[in-house]
Amino acid sequence: MSVAAIQRRSAVLEVRAKGRRLEGYAALFGVRANIAGIEEEIRAGAFASAVAPGQDVLALVDHDPARLLARTRSGTLRLSQDTRGLSFDLDVPDTSEGRDVLALAERGDLGGMSFGFTVPKGGESRANRVRLLEAVTLHEISVVKAWPAYEGTSISARALVGARQAMRLDHARRFLEALS
C-alpha cells in the first residue's frame, strides 16, 4: 500500500504538561468533521483492530515516519477504546524530537492529535450525506504541531512515577519468555 493511500485526520489538543508521558485521545467517536467538503464521523468501536494484540501502531510527529516517538510493538505506546474514543498513553523518548514535543506540550503550543488510517472493505457507510467510519486499519497516531481537522481530542504530559521500573520489569519478563 502506498503512503499516499493512507488517510489522515486530526483534532485539537488540551495540553497539561507534567513529566515524560503523553496521554489523551487521538480520535473521538460521534464527532463530525468537514474533510474537504465531506462530513465525516467515527463510529464507536472503529479502532477495534488497532487495539487488538499483535498490532504495531506508531506514534509520530506530524505523520513523519522519520520522527518516531513510540510504538505499540515495543510497549512504549498503549492504545485503548472507550465510549469517548481512541485513547493513547505514550512514553516520550529522551531524544531531541521527544524533548521538543514535551517542551511544546508544557507550553501549550501543540495543535492537536491526528491519526493515519485506511478503510478496509465494508468499513464505512453513508447516512444523510455523512461518511461513517465503522472500522479502520490504524497505521499511526501523530502529535500535530499546527492545525488539526477534528476538534476535541486531548493530550497531557504526565510523570512516570514508578512506571518506568514497572515497564522495565515487563520488558525483562517478555524477553525471558521469548527465550523459553
C-alpha positions in Angstrom: 0.0 0.0 0.0 1.3 3.4 -0.9 1.8 6.1 1.7 -0.4 8.3 -0.4 -3.4 5.9 0.1 -3.3 6.4 3.9 -5.9 8.9 5.1 -5.1 11.3 7.9 -7.4 13.0 10.4 -6.5 15.5 13.2 -8.0 17.1 16.3 -7.4 19.9 18.7 -5.5 19.2 21.9 -5.9 20.2 25.5 -2.4 20.1 27.0 -1.3 19.8 30.6 2.4 19.0 30.8 3.9 17.3 33.8 6.6 14.8 33.0 7.8 12.4 30.3 4.5 10.8 29.3 1.8 12.0 26.9 -1.7 10.7 27.2 -5.1 11.7 25.8 -7.4 11.0 22.8 -6.2 10.6 19.3 -9.8 10.3 17.9 -13.3 10.9 19.3 -16.4 8.9 18.4 -19.5 10.7 17.3 -17.8 14.0 16.4 -18.3 15.3 12.9 -15.6 16.9 10.9 -15.7 18.5 7.5 -12.9 16.9 5.5 -12.5 18.6 2.0 -16.3 19.4 1.9 -17.4 15.9 3.1 -18.9 15.5 6.6 -17.3 12.5 8.4 -17.9 10.8 11.7 -16.1 8.0 13.5 -18.3 5.3 15.0 -17.7 3.7 18.4 -15.6 0.6 18.1 -14.0 1.7 14.8 -10.5 1.1 16.2 -11.0 -2.5 17.4 -8.3 -3.9 15.1 -5.8 -1.3 16.3 -6.1 -2.2 20.0 -6.0 -6.0 19.3 -2.9 -7.9 20.5 -0.1 -8.1 18.0 -0.7 -4.8 16.2 2.1 -2.4 15.5 0.9 1.2 15.5 3.4 4.1 15.5 3.3 7.4 17.4 4.8 10.1 15.1 5.3 13.8 14.9 3.3 15.4 12.1 2.8 12.0 10.3 6.6 11.8 9.6 8.0 8.3 10.0 11.4 9.8 10.5 10.1 11.4 13.7 9.2 8.4 15.7 8.1 8.8 19.3 6.8 5.4 20.3 5.1 2.2 19.0 2.8 -0.5 20.4 5.1 -3.3 19.5 7.8 -2.1 21.9 5.2 -1.2 24.6 6.1 2.5 24.6 2.7 3.3 23.0 -0.5 1.9 24.6 -3.9 2.3 22.8 -7.4 1.6 24.0 -11.0 2.4 23.1 -13.7 3.6 25.5 -17.1 5.2 25.0 -15.4 8.5 24.2 -12.8 7.4 21.6 -9.3 6.1 20.9 -7.1 6.9 23.9 -3.4 6.7 23.9 -0.6 6.7 26.5 3.0 7.0 25.3 6.4 7.2 26.9 8.2 10.3 25.5 11.8 9.3 24.4 14.8 11.2 25.6 15.7 12.2 22.1 15.8 15.7 20.5 12.4 15.1 19.0 10.9 13.8 22.3 12.3 16.8 24.2 11.0 19.2 21.6 7.5 17.7 21.7 7.5 17.7 25.5 8.6 21.3 25.7 5.8 22.4 23.3 3.3 20.3 25.3 4.4 22.0 28.5 4.0 25.5 26.9 0.6 24.6 25.4 1.8 25.2 21.9 0.8 21.9 20.2 -2.0 22.0 17.7 -3.7 18.6 18.1 -3.6 14.9 17.6 -4.0 13.1 14.4 -4.1 9.6 13.0 -3.3 7.8 9.7 -5.5 5.0 8.6 -7.0 3.0 5.7 -10.6 1.8 5.5 -11.0 -2.0 4.9 -13.7 -3.2 2.6 -17.1 -2.7 4.4 -15.5 -0.4 6.9 -17.6 2.7 6.0 -21.1 3.6 5.2 -23.1 6.8 4.4 -26.1 8.2 6.1 -27.7 11.6 5.4 -24.6 12.7 3.3 -22.2 11.8 6.2 -19.4 9.3 5.8 -19.5 7.0 8.8 -16.2 5.2 9.6 -17.2 2.0 11.2 -13.9 0.1 11.0 -10.5 1.4 10.2 -7.0 0.0 10.0 -4.8 2.3 12.1 -1.2 2.8 11.0 -0.2 5.7 13.2 -1.2 8.4 15.6 0.6 11.8 15.4 1.3 14.8 17.5 0.3 17.7 15.3 2.2 20.9 15.8 -0.1 23.1 13.7 -3.8 22.8 12.8 -5.9 19.7 13.1 -9.1 18.7 11.3 -11.1 17.1 14.2 -11.8 19.1 17.4 -12.0 17.8 20.9 -9.1 15.3 21.3 -6.9 15.8 24.2 -3.3 15.2 25.3 -1.5 15.8 28.5 2.1 15.1 29.7 2.4 13.2 33.0 5.3 12.0 35.2 6.2 8.3 35.2 6.4 7.9 39.0 7.2 4.2 39.3 6.0 3.4 35.8 9.5 3.2 34.3 10.5 0.5 36.7 7.3 -1.5 36.0 7.9 -1.2 32.3 11.5 -2.4 32.6 10.3 -5.4 34.6 7.6 -6.1 32.0 10.2 -5.8 29.1 12.5 -8.2 31.1 9.7 -10.6 31.6 8.8 -10.6 27.9 12.4 -11.1 26.9 12.8 -14.1 29.3 9.5 -15.6 27.9 10.9 -15.2 24.4 14.0 -17.1 25.3 12.0 -20.0 26.7 
